[in-house]
Amino acid sequence: MAIRSLIINPGSTSTKIGVFEDETLLFEETLRHSTDEIARFAKIVDQKDFRKNIITNLLKAKNFDISSLNVIIGRGGMLKPIPGGTYAVSDALLQDLLIGKQGQHASNLGGILAREIGNELGVPSYIVDPVVVDELAPVARYSGVPELPRISVFHALNQKAVAKRYAKEINVAYDTLNLIVVHMGGGVSVGAHQGGKVIDVFNALDGDGAFSPERAGAVPVGALVKMCFSGEFTQDQIYKKLVGNGGITAYLGTNDMRDVNKSASEGNEKAIAVREAFIYQVCKDIGAMSSVLKGNVDKIIVTGGISYDQGIVDQMRERTEWIASFQVYPGEDELLALAQGGLRVLSGEENALTY
């Protein structure tokens, strides 16, 4: 029997939903919310009923029989560090989403909405591979400052989805492969996958690895300390330099690689240099992860929106394909990745994990 799933992926100013029958998308919508609408709510969790009503009203407008759903799957939020997988939205998980265990983020609403709608329909609710997936090897946690251990915050949902997709395509188990997965979007994360776990990864959020369209990545620490105590910037201003206004945005005033390519093609020397530096830094991260895997790399998988850029991918191949051959999965189909996580549980391929 086909399994029908409702997928809920909340963002700061939008809610993406999709309805699937097994892995076939029946329809999807991006429901956008104005700044004024969101500003009415003091906390993210206060948006729950507002977003729920928009979702249910859309389903009614499409004359979709909500009672035909078998499962509700939401984007995972800022929970405590957990291994990758599909998790039932238990009371403990729900409580940590409500309080924002590691911070307030719109993605916290994914599991909250999934649980409430699922309970009303009498069907299970899950989250899949949230950004806080943490499978780091113990040695990878050392940073050089005991109070500042390296942490795992990355594009876990897409990294895991494409790694499993590749394994399925070649008809082998994901946990038998050594993979380097490169996600390139607004942020960049490069992870070493071994034995079905991401044993090391560059923190994509705030202070690790290559710079990206919106994030500074690793920066000279001594100079950053001096900037912090210069008296010229507030804490929020410093953080915005690292996350949001860092990287390519800081150099060129755009977070769109298409704009960078256009400027570079027109001979803009700064755009050419920044583009080259971006590729250079991502390739350095790939090289680092190859050493984590002791050179035993079955495939380098490249994904995310920037991987649509054949020129960038080709230059990455030139620098790193001596390590392993490339497999490219452009973009990031988060709705499908979430649906697949639920299907793996309902089909018996995987067990739902307990938070």
Summary of the structure (lengths in Angstrom):
residues: 355
radius of gyration: 20.6
end to end distance: 28.6
largest distance: 63.9
contacts: 1190
relative contact order: 0.14
helix: 43%
strand: 20%
